[in-house]
Amino acid sequence: MVDLLVQIQMSNKGYVPNVEIPRKQYSVNYGSQATIPCTITANPTHTSVQWKIIVNGQEQNVDMQNDKYSGGTVNSPSLVIANAQKGDETFYICTAFNGVGPRRSIQTFLRVAGDVPNVEIPRKQYSVNYGSQATIPCTITANPSHTSVQWKIIVNGQEQNVDMQNDKYSGGTVNSPSLVIANAQKGDETFYICTAFNGVGRGRSIQTFLRVAGGPSTSAFHPSSGHDSSRDHSQSADNKNKCYKHLKKNLKGYKF
């Protein structure tokens, strides 16, 4: 008799909301709009909806004052996330409350598809004849698409950006990422790196070495010592000439 009375009282009072997210995982492309559906049935009708996310293992309320989010209301409980970023990739929970009490959905995971660009230079070394045009190929695949390309060179062991404002260089753009070097000189003989950026981050290639074959001989001058051996040869020839003239003068008049 008591159990029946309790059941009647509960029926009159209603029940906590039934909150459902249909799937345990959803996916969205980086930068696109994501919608995580939530359906609620309640008696009495629910009076509030609150979305929660998991951050560093802890539940936090989704800040619906942030323009990034919309929905999450009594009439439109599904959560809409604008311009999905990698930071939005986490677990979400839909909760609802009525006069009887609160109820929550299962956790669902939002996966944001996309990654930093994959940047490739096919070989670790390229060669070009002195004074000729060199091309160092670079291929880029990216989701989302890359928005910029930057070439780097190694100078004295340090990375530096290639100055694409210099007429010596061309290419290095989103549509033509390979680097073209006009009139290759010995100073162009170094390591090169291709990098590309998209909304997720920056990707980079391996280092490749450009060898410049031929060109003026550098054997006469020794940068390490600052010593010019060609000057030694010139001075030696001058000394021999002076010695010969001196000897010829002193032997003048002698007969052999």
SETIFI-908183 format. One line per 3 residues: number of its first residue (from 1); their letters; for each residue x, y, z of N, C-alpha, C. Coordinates in nm, 3 decimals. Each point is the difference from the previous one (the first is absolute). Last residue first. Layout:
NUM = a = X Y Z X Y Z X Y Z  ...
//
This chain:
256 = fky = 13.490 3.370 -7.007 0.002 -0.140 0.044 0.032 -0.091 -0.118  0.035 0.556 0.187 -0.009 -0.093 -0.112 0.015 -0.141 0.054  -0.169 0.519 0.200 0.070 -0.126 0.016 -0.017 -0.087 -0.124
253 = gkl = -0.220 0.419 0.052 0.141 0.016 -0.029 0.083 -0.125 0.017  -0.455 0.047 0.267 0.026 0.071 -0.124 0.153 0.022 -0.016  -0.252 -0.202 0.374 0.082 -0.084 -0.087 0.036 0.069 -0.131
250 = nkk = -0.283 0.199 0.336 0.129 -0.028 0.063 0.092 -0.081 -0.090  -0.449 0.100 -0.139 0.075 0.125 0.014 0.141 -0.027 0.053  -0.308 -0.357 -0.028 0.041 0.041 -0.134 0.086 0.125 0.005
247 = lhk = -0.206 -0.152 0.399 0.109 -0.089 -0.042 0.056 0.039 -0.136  -0.376 0.231 0.162 0.116 0.030 0.083 0.120 -0.083 -0.043  -0.418 -0.085 -0.204 0.055 0.128 -0.044 0.127 0.037 0.077
244 = yck = -0.240 -0.388 0.132 0.062 -0.021 -0.132 0.063 0.129 -0.050  -0.247 0.016 0.399 0.125 -0.075 0.019 0.074 -0.019 -0.132  -0.431 0.193 -0.003 0.098 0.091 0.057 0.136 -0.067 0.017
241 = nkn = -0.361 -0.267 -0.142 0.036 0.095 -0.105 0.106 0.098 0.049  -0.190 -0.307 0.306 0.086 -0.070 -0.096 0.049 0.096 -0.108  -0.313 0.163 0.312 0.131 -0.022 0.063 0.098 -0.068 -0.096
238 = das = -0.450 0.057 -0.134 0.070 0.129 0.006 0.139 -0.016 0.057  -0.285 -0.375 0.000 0.044 0.031 -0.137 0.077 0.131 -0.003  -0.195 -0.124 0.407 0.109 -0.091 -0.032 0.055 0.029 -0.140
235 = qsh = -0.386 0.229 0.147 0.119 0.049 0.067 0.121 -0.087 -0.032  -0.417 -0.140 -0.163 0.039 0.124 -0.066 0.128 0.055 0.061  -0.199 -0.377 0.197 0.056 -0.035 -0.131 0.050 0.124 -0.071
232 = drs = -0.226 0.061 0.408 0.131 -0.063 0.023 0.067 -0.032 -0.133  -0.438 0.159 -0.006 0.093 0.109 0.026 0.140 -0.055 0.025  -0.358 -0.297 -0.049 0.035 0.055 -0.130 0.099 0.116 0.016
229 = sdh = -0.200 -0.216 0.377 0.117 -0.069 -0.052 0.041 0.053 -0.136  -0.258 0.216 0.434 -0.017 -0.009 -0.145 0.125 -0.062 -0.060  -0.268 0.013 0.511 0.126 -0.003 -0.073 -0.025 -0.022 -0.148
226 = gss = -0.287 -0.006 0.414 0.009 0.132 -0.061 0.124 0.012 -0.087  -0.177 -0.387 0.253 0.122 0.066 0.043 0.010 0.143 -0.050  -0.380 -0.276 -0.097 0.029 -0.033 0.140 0.123 0.073 0.052
223 = phf = -0.150 0.028 -0.464 -0.072 0.085 0.095 0.037 -0.027 0.145  0.270 -0.051 -0.464 -0.032 -0.087 0.112 -0.069 0.081 0.108  0.115 0.008 -0.568 -0.023 0.078 0.120 -0.048 -0.093 0.111
220 = ast = 0.103 -0.175 -0.430 0.108 0.096 0.022 -0.016 0.074 0.131  -0.321 -0.326 -0.175 0.118 -0.060 0.061 0.109 0.101 0.033  -0.463 0.014 -0.217 0.020 0.067 0.129 0.127 -0.049 0.069
217 = spg = -0.241 0.046 -0.528 0.081 -0.076 0.094 0.019 0.081 0.127  -0.444 0.055 -0.314 0.139 0.043 0.013 0.074 -0.081 0.105  -0.409 -0.255 -0.219 0.018 0.137 0.048 0.146 0.032 0.015
214 = gav = -0.283 -0.493 0.050 0.078 0.090 -0.087 0.013 0.137 0.062  -0.412 -0.270 0.175 0.117 -0.061 -0.065 0.069 0.103 -0.090  -0.334 -0.013 0.454 0.026 0.080 -0.120 0.131 -0.047 -0.062
211 = rlf = -0.401 -0.213 0.351 0.142 0.005 -0.038 0.013 0.077 -0.129  -0.377 -0.052 0.423 0.022 0.039 -0.139 0.150 0.012 -0.025  -0.333 -0.283 0.371 0.122 0.076 -0.026 0.010 0.030 -0.149
208 = tqi = -0.422 -0.091 0.384 0.066 -0.048 -0.121 0.118 0.090 -0.030  -0.359 -0.147 0.441 0.101 0.087 -0.060 0.050 -0.064 -0.129  -0.503 -0.108 0.156 0.137 -0.030 0.039 0.091 0.110 -0.054
205 = srg = -0.484 0.175 0.071 0.063 -0.111 -0.072 0.129 -0.040 0.071  -0.457 0.229 0.230 0.128 0.027 -0.065 0.057 -0.126 -0.062  -0.485 0.275 0.224 0.072 -0.122 -0.031 0.129 0.034 -0.073
202 = rgv = -0.382 0.261 0.351 0.103 0.006 -0.104 0.066 -0.136 -0.016  -0.532 0.118 0.170 0.139 0.025 0.040 0.094 -0.001 -0.119  -0.500 0.006 0.011 0.037 -0.091 0.108 0.140 0.029 0.051
199 = gnf = -0.199 0.232 -0.376 -0.060 0.040 0.125 0.037 -0.086 0.118  0.358 0.006 -0.381 -0.145 0.008 -0.013 -0.058 0.035 0.137  0.518 0.003 -0.284 -0.087 0.027 0.114 -0.147 -0.010 -0.042
196 = atc = 0.549 -0.166 -0.150 -0.133 0.045 -0.041 -0.088 0.011 0.124  0.565 -0.059 -0.194 -0.101 -0.004 0.105 -0.133 0.053 -0.054  0.534 -0.197 -0.154 -0.129 0.055 -0.044 -0.100 -0.014 0.115
193 = iyf = 0.572 0.031 -0.050 -0.116 -0.062 0.064 -0.126 0.069 -0.051  0.583 -0.065 -0.107 -0.127 0.068 -0.022 -0.113 -0.081 0.065  0.593 0.067 -0.001 -0.120 -0.080 0.024 -0.125 0.086 -0.014
190 = ted = 0.455 0.112 -0.286 -0.034 -0.017 0.142 -0.123 -0.091 0.011  0.267 0.312 -0.378 0.027 -0.139 0.037 -0.020 -0.017 0.150  -0.015 0.412 -0.257 -0.130 -0.068 0.008 0.015 -0.144 0.045
187 = gkq = 0.374 0.293 -0.086 -0.068 0.040 0.122 -0.136 -0.064 0.018  0.261 -0.053 -0.397 0.053 -0.083 0.108 -0.068 0.035 0.134  -0.295 0.097 -0.425 0.136 0.035 0.039 0.046 -0.091 0.113
184 = ana = -0.416 0.043 -0.413 0.054 -0.062 0.121 0.147 0.033 0.021  -0.411 0.182 -0.283 0.143 0.029 -0.003 0.070 -0.052 0.126  -0.503 -0.006 0.090 0.063 0.042 -0.125 0.150 0.018 0.020
181 = ivl = -0.400 -0.308 0.242 0.114 0.087 0.029 0.069 0.034 -0.131  -0.500 -0.205 0.215 0.083 0.017 -0.119 0.108 0.104 0.032  -0.367 -0.350 0.282 0.088 0.116 0.000 0.086 0.001 -0.125
178 = sps = -0.524 -0.207 0.120 0.141 -0.031 -0.027 0.082 0.129 -0.009  -0.493 -0.009 0.058 0.087 0.002 0.118 0.148 -0.028 -0.026  -0.463 0.175 -0.233 0.128 -0.047 -0.057 0.104 -0.001 0.110
175 = nvt = -0.446 0.121 0.109 -0.027 -0.078 -0.122 0.126 -0.056 -0.064  0.033 0.265 0.396 -0.100 -0.103 0.029 -0.022 -0.089 -0.122  0.475 0.226 0.003 -0.136 0.050 0.022 -0.094 -0.116 0.030
172 = ggs = 0.490 0.022 -0.143 -0.024 0.015 0.143 -0.136 0.059 0.032  0.270 0.120 -0.455 -0.072 -0.114 0.056 -0.030 0.028 0.146  0.437 0.227 -0.190 -0.140 0.000 -0.042 -0.064 -0.130 0.047
169 = ykd = 0.493 0.334 0.056 -0.088 -0.111 0.034 -0.138 0.019 -0.060  0.353 0.320 -0.053 0.071 -0.125 -0.020 -0.093 -0.121 0.018  -0.114 0.464 0.085 -0.029 -0.049 -0.135 0.070 -0.133 -0.031
166 = nqm = -0.169 0.169 0.492 0.121 0.004 -0.082 -0.030 -0.063 -0.136  -0.310 -0.004 0.354 -0.003 0.130 -0.067 0.122 0.018 -0.089  -0.067 -0.376 0.292 -0.067 -0.016 -0.129 -0.021 0.133 -0.071
163 = dvn = 0.342 -0.212 0.375 -0.060 0.130 -0.033 -0.063 -0.008 -0.139  0.082 -0.393 0.383 0.043 0.043 -0.133 -0.075 0.128 -0.034  0.102 -0.145 0.512 -0.100 0.000 -0.106 0.065 0.042 -0.131
160 = qeq = 0.280 -0.252 0.389 -0.044 0.133 -0.040 -0.107 -0.015 -0.108  0.306 -0.309 0.403 -0.106 0.012 -0.101 -0.032 0.147 -0.027  0.492 -0.194 0.165 -0.126 0.055 0.045 -0.101 0.006 -0.115
157 = gnv = 0.476 -0.134 -0.026 -0.065 -0.089 0.096 -0.135 0.047 0.049  0.251 0.239 -0.334 0.083 -0.009 0.121 -0.069 -0.081 0.111  -0.330 0.044 -0.344 0.114 0.090 -0.014 0.076 0.000 0.132
154 = iik = -0.423 -0.272 -0.287 0.090 -0.008 0.114 0.121 0.088 -0.028  -0.534 0.047 -0.182 0.135 -0.047 -0.031 0.081 -0.002 0.129  -0.563 -0.002 -0.179 0.105 0.036 0.095 0.133 -0.056 -0.049
151 = wqv = -0.548 0.133 -0.183 0.125 -0.074 -0.013 0.101 0.052 0.101  -0.565 0.000 -0.024 0.123 0.073 0.033 0.120 -0.093 -0.014  -0.579 0.072 -0.110 0.120 -0.082 -0.017 0.120 0.087 0.035
148 = sth = -0.587 -0.012 0.089 0.127 0.068 -0.026 0.113 -0.101 -0.009  -0.460 -0.125 0.063 -0.024 0.140 -0.037 0.129 0.077 -0.024  -0.216 -0.547 -0.017 0.101 0.092 0.052 -0.025 0.141 -0.055
145 = spn = -0.403 -0.360 0.077 0.103 0.041 -0.096 0.098 0.097 0.064  -0.244 -0.328 0.344 -0.043 0.088 -0.108 0.117 0.044 -0.089  0.124 -0.332 0.016 -0.142 0.013 0.031 -0.011 0.061 0.140
142 = ati = 0.403 -0.103 -0.424 -0.047 0.057 0.126 -0.152 0.001 0.008  0.506 -0.116 -0.286 -0.138 -0.045 0.012 -0.050 0.044 0.137  0.440 0.115 -0.362 -0.073 0.024 0.125 -0.140 -0.059 -0.011
139 = tcp = 0.545 0.012 -0.235 -0.141 -0.035 -0.016 -0.068 0.008 0.137  0.477 0.180 -0.280 -0.069 -0.015 0.128 -0.146 -0.032 -0.028  0.538 0.047 -0.263 -0.145 -0.027 0.003 -0.054 -0.016 0.142
136 = ita = 0.407 0.287 -0.235 -0.014 -0.096 0.109 -0.149 -0.028 0.017  0.342 0.211 -0.405 -0.135 -0.015 0.054 0.001 -0.108 0.107  0.367 0.359 -0.290 -0.026 -0.119 0.083 -0.145 0.001 0.044
133 = qsg = 0.337 0.228 -0.415 -0.119 0.011 0.085 -0.023 -0.131 0.074  0.503 0.181 -0.158 -0.127 -0.050 -0.056 -0.114 0.021 0.100  0.472 0.102 0.085 -0.060 0.096 -0.092 -0.131 -0.043 -0.061
130 = ynv = 0.303 -0.384 0.183 0.024 0.140 0.035 -0.060 0.091 -0.108  -0.215 -0.479 0.059 0.124 0.057 -0.051 0.008 0.148 0.037  -0.260 -0.377 0.296 -0.022 0.095 -0.109 0.136 0.051 -0.045
127 = syq = -0.271 -0.408 0.343 0.119 0.063 -0.058 -0.041 0.092 -0.113  -0.214 -0.254 0.490 -0.017 0.037 -0.140 0.128 0.068 -0.046  -0.203 -0.336 0.441 0.102 0.084 -0.064 -0.037 0.025 -0.146
124 = krp = -0.275 -0.253 0.302 0.081 0.068 0.101 0.109 0.087 -0.061  -0.511 -0.132 -0.213 0.138 -0.048 0.017 0.075 0.083 0.103  -0.480 0.072 -0.107 0.024 -0.142 -0.032 0.141 -0.051 0.034
121 = iev = -0.310 0.358 0.260 0.102 0.018 -0.103 0.051 -0.140 -0.032  -0.477 0.181 0.266 0.101 -0.096 -0.045 0.093 0.059 -0.106  -0.420 0.077 0.411 0.089 0.071 -0.093 0.116 -0.093 -0.038
118 = npv = -0.523 0.031 0.239 0.107 -0.098 -0.028 0.086 0.059 -0.112  -0.325 0.279 0.372 0.034 -0.044 -0.136 0.110 -0.106 -0.001  -0.325 0.027 0.425 0.098 0.090 -0.059 0.038 -0.052 -0.139
115 = dga = -0.478 -0.146 0.140 0.131 -0.009 0.064 0.091 0.103 -0.063  -0.557 -0.223 0.038 0.097 0.096 -0.054 0.129 -0.011 0.078  -0.529 -0.108 0.150 0.088 -0.057 -0.103 0.088 0.109 -0.059
112 = vrl = -0.255 -0.082 0.484 0.021 0.105 -0.099 0.103 -0.049 -0.100  -0.368 -0.235 0.369 0.129 -0.008 -0.067 0.007 0.109 -0.106  -0.295 -0.107 0.474 0.004 0.073 -0.127 0.142 -0.008 -0.055
109 = ftq = -0.315 -0.316 0.357 0.129 0.059 -0.035 -0.009 0.069 -0.136  -0.355 -0.125 0.439 0.031 -0.023 -0.142 0.129 0.073 -0.033  -0.298 -0.204 0.463 0.105 0.083 -0.060 0.010 -0.031 -0.148
106 = isr = -0.475 -0.063 0.245 0.131 -0.064 -0.006 0.103 0.104 -0.047  -0.403 0.230 0.231 0.017 -0.097 -0.109 0.128 -0.081 0.022  -0.315 0.230 0.402 0.108 0.024 -0.096 0.005 -0.111 -0.104
103 = rpg = -0.337 0.277 0.403 0.036 -0.126 -0.066 0.104 0.032 -0.106  -0.285 0.231 0.477 0.085 0.004 -0.119 0.022 -0.139 -0.059  -0.462 0.152 0.280 0.144 -0.009 0.022 0.078 0.006 -0.131
100 = vgn = -0.483 0.097 0.108 0.029 -0.125 0.070 0.150 -0.014 0.028  -0.189 0.365 -0.255 -0.032 0.011 0.141 0.030 -0.124 0.082  0.297 0.051 -0.429 -0.139 0.041 0.019 -0.028 0.002 0.150
97 = fat = 0.456 -0.014 -0.372 -0.060 0.005 0.133 -0.148 0.035 -0.011  0.473 -0.203 -0.302 -0.126 0.074 0.004 -0.060 -0.011 0.140  0.493 -0.086 -0.331 -0.077 -0.017 0.123 -0.127 0.085 -0.006
94 = ciy = 0.434 -0.229 -0.322 -0.120 0.086 0.003 -0.076 -0.029 0.129  0.543 -0.052 -0.175 -0.113 -0.058 0.073 -0.114 0.101 -0.002  0.522 -0.130 -0.257 -0.110 0.092 0.029 -0.113 -0.077 0.068
91 = fte = 0.580 -0.034 -0.128 -0.128 -0.063 0.032 -0.103 0.107 0.038  0.409 0.112 -0.351 -0.010 -0.052 0.137 -0.136 -0.068 0.019  0.259 0.359 -0.343 0.000 -0.147 -0.005 0.004 -0.055 0.141
88 = dgk = 0.035 0.466 -0.136 -0.139 -0.044 0.021 -0.011 -0.152 0.002  0.410 0.237 -0.095 -0.034 0.015 0.141 -0.141 -0.042 0.034  0.167 0.018 -0.449 0.051 -0.117 0.071 -0.033 0.006 0.149
85 = qan = -0.338 0.262 -0.307 0.146 0.000 0.012 0.044 -0.126 0.074  -0.466 0.228 -0.281 0.060 -0.102 0.086 0.153 0.002 -0.008  -0.405 0.320 -0.125 0.143 0.004 -0.030 0.079 -0.096 0.089
82 = aiv = -0.468 0.052 0.203 0.048 0.065 -0.123 0.150 -0.014 -0.012  -0.407 -0.292 0.249 0.135 0.055 0.021 0.049 0.057 -0.132  -0.486 -0.169 0.272 0.062 0.036 -0.128 0.132 0.070 0.030
79 = lsp = -0.379 -0.348 0.268 0.111 0.094 0.008 0.061 0.022 -0.138  -0.526 -0.141 0.186 0.123 -0.045 -0.067 0.106 0.110 0.004  -0.462 0.060 0.168 0.104 -0.048 0.091 0.131 -0.045 -0.067
76 = snv = -0.442 0.314 -0.067 0.101 -0.051 -0.094 0.120 -0.052 0.079  -0.379 0.162 0.235 -0.065 -0.032 -0.127 0.095 -0.059 -0.105  0.163 0.131 0.432 -0.113 -0.090 0.024 -0.064 -0.043 -0.130
73 = tgg = 0.506 0.129 -0.054 -0.114 0.064 0.066 -0.112 -0.102 0.021  0.447 -0.023 -0.245 0.007 -0.023 0.145 -0.110 0.068 0.077  0.199 0.201 -0.462 -0.084 -0.112 0.040 0.006 -0.012 0.152
70 = syk = 0.433 0.196 -0.229 -0.141 0.037 -0.005 -0.082 -0.126 0.027  0.557 0.215 0.017 -0.103 -0.099 0.026 -0.140 0.058 -0.020  0.400 0.259 -0.056 0.036 -0.125 -0.066 -0.114 -0.102 0.010
67 = dnq = 0.012 0.432 0.220 -0.063 -0.003 -0.133 0.031 -0.128 -0.077  -0.034 0.046 0.542 0.103 0.007 -0.104 -0.069 -0.014 -0.137  -0.231 -0.055 0.408 0.013 0.142 -0.031 0.104 0.023 -0.109
64 = mdv = -0.091 -0.428 0.198 -0.093 0.033 -0.108 -0.005 0.150 -0.030  0.349 -0.365 0.219 -0.036 0.141 0.015 -0.087 0.044 -0.117  0.063 -0.495 0.246 0.025 0.072 -0.126 -0.050 0.144 0.018
61 = nqe = 0.165 -0.301 0.421 -0.116 0.045 -0.076 0.045 0.068 -0.128  0.288 -0.394 0.234 -0.021 0.145 0.006 -0.127 0.032 -0.077  0.304 -0.454 0.228 -0.118 0.057 -0.065 -0.005 0.151 0.017
58 = qgn = 0.460 -0.311 -0.013 -0.100 0.062 0.087 -0.117 0.053 -0.083  0.415 -0.200 -0.176 -0.062 -0.099 0.087 -0.108 0.054 0.092  0.227 0.274 -0.325 0.101 -0.056 0.091 -0.062 -0.094 0.103
55 = vii = -0.374 0.192 -0.228 0.126 0.070 -0.021 0.100 -0.050 0.104  -0.524 -0.105 -0.225 0.107 -0.054 0.084 0.130 0.070 -0.038  -0.535 0.184 -0.027 0.113 -0.058 -0.073 0.102 -0.052 0.101
52 = kwq = -0.573 0.143 -0.031 0.126 -0.011 0.072 0.107 -0.060 -0.092  -0.529 0.269 -0.008 0.100 -0.088 -0.059 0.129 0.004 0.082  -0.547 0.100 0.113 0.140 0.039 0.019 0.091 -0.103 -0.065
49 = vst = -0.557 0.193 0.055 0.094 -0.092 -0.065 0.142 0.053 0.024  -0.550 0.060 0.220 0.135 0.048 -0.034 0.081 -0.111 -0.064  -0.458 -0.053 0.131 0.005 0.146 0.008 0.138 0.057 -0.031
46 = htp = -0.341 -0.465 -0.113 0.128 0.051 0.052 0.003 0.152 -0.009  -0.465 -0.274 0.056 0.094 0.046 -0.101 0.127 0.055 0.065  -0.259 -0.351 0.301 -0.038 0.118 -0.077 0.110 0.042 -0.097
43 = nat = 0.049 -0.337 -0.080 -0.130 0.030 0.060 0.023 0.025 0.149  0.294 -0.065 -0.515 -0.011 0.024 0.144 -0.144 0.029 0.040  0.410 -0.118 -0.414 -0.142 -0.019 0.033 -0.013 0.010 0.152
40 = itc = 0.388 0.131 -0.411 -0.043 -0.001 0.141 -0.151 -0.025 0.006  0.485 -0.021 -0.343 -0.148 -0.003 0.010 -0.039 -0.020 0.146  0.450 0.168 -0.327 -0.046 -0.041 0.133 -0.154 0.005 0.000
37 = pit = 0.478 0.028 -0.361 -0.144 -0.002 0.030 -0.029 -0.047 0.142  0.411 0.270 -0.246 -0.015 -0.121 0.082 -0.146 -0.004 0.045  0.303 0.254 -0.412 -0.123 -0.006 0.078 -0.005 -0.132 0.076
34 = aqs = 0.380 0.359 -0.274 -0.037 -0.131 0.055 -0.132 0.013 0.077  0.301 0.275 -0.416 -0.096 0.006 0.111 -0.038 -0.141 0.044  0.493 0.133 -0.224 -0.142 -0.010 -0.035 -0.088 0.010 0.126
31 = gyn = 0.490 -0.007 -0.003 -0.051 0.127 -0.052 -0.147 -0.002 -0.036  0.238 -0.464 0.011 0.058 0.118 0.062 -0.055 0.126 -0.066  -0.302 -0.432 -0.017 0.123 0.049 -0.061 0.046 0.127 0.070
28 = vsy = -0.281 -0.397 0.245 -0.019 0.123 -0.075 0.134 0.038 -0.061  -0.293 -0.433 0.287 0.118 0.055 -0.067 -0.038 0.126 -0.075  -0.173 -0.346 0.448 -0.033 0.080 -0.118 0.128 0.057 -0.057
25 = qkr = -0.191 -0.412 0.380 0.104 0.081 -0.064 -0.056 0.072 -0.122  -0.265 -0.280 0.286 0.111 0.021 0.093 0.114 0.082 -0.062  -0.557 0.024 -0.110 0.124 -0.073 -0.029 0.111 0.035 0.099
22 = pie = -0.463 0.179 0.032 -0.014 -0.128 -0.071 0.129 -0.081 -0.016  -0.169 0.314 0.407 0.084 0.029 -0.116 0.011 -0.131 -0.077  -0.371 0.174 0.403 0.069 -0.094 -0.089 0.084 0.071 -0.107
19 = vnp = -0.318 0.023 0.497 0.090 0.078 -0.085 0.083 -0.095 -0.084  -0.466 0.053 0.337 0.077 -0.103 -0.073 0.082 0.072 -0.106  -0.201 0.205 0.490 0.008 -0.005 -0.147 0.078 -0.122 -0.050
16 = vyg = -0.269 -0.038 0.463 0.114 0.080 -0.047 0.009 -0.014 -0.152  -0.483 -0.056 0.213 0.128 -0.070 0.004 0.109 0.093 -0.053  -0.537 0.033 0.249 0.073 -0.005 -0.126 0.132 -0.074 0.016
13 = kns = -0.393 0.086 0.314 0.112 0.094 0.005 0.071 0.007 -0.134  -0.356 -0.306 0.074 -0.054 0.135 0.006 0.111 0.105 -0.009  0.119 -0.451 0.021 -0.067 0.025 -0.126 -0.056 0.141 -0.005
10 = mqi = 0.192 -0.150 0.399 0.103 0.023 -0.100 -0.062 0.033 -0.135  -0.290 -0.123 0.350 0.060 0.130 0.029 0.104 0.036 -0.106  -0.195 -0.427 -0.017 -0.099 0.102 -0.038 0.057 0.139 0.019
7 = qvl = 0.260 -0.363 0.142 -0.008 0.003 -0.145 -0.097 0.107 -0.049  0.028 -0.083 0.463 0.122 0.067 -0.047 -0.002 0.014 -0.152  -0.346 -0.245 0.201 -0.015 0.142 0.030 0.120 0.080 -0.050
4 = ldv = 0.010 -0.469 -0.031 -0.095 0.054 -0.097 -0.018 0.150 0.021  0.262 -0.235 0.311 0.069 0.008 -0.130 -0.091 0.062 -0.105  -0.187 -0.093 0.422 0.093 0.113 0.009 0.070 0.022 -0.134
1 = m = -0.277 -0.375 0.045 -0.083 0.120 0.000 0.087 0.126 0.000
//
